[in-house]
Amino acid sequence: MKDRLEPCIYYVCKDVDCKKGYVKVDLKKCKNCPKYQPRKTSKKQESVKTKRQKDKDRHDRWN
């Protein structure tokens, strides 16, 4: 099973009812829930291949 580091989109705070209807949810219970959907936290990192291609394109532009 994957590590679920981000809280679910339905998670409000500890010992409060979840937006899915579960009572007194803590983060551990939320991450093991079958309806778990992680919150979007940040952009995905660019791959090395695309970074190198951008650098090549910039370099080629000046030649």
Secondary structure, 3 states (H helix, E strand, C coil): CCCCCCCECCCCCCCECCCCCCCCECHHHHHCCCCCCECCCCCCCCCHHHHHHHHHHHHHHCC
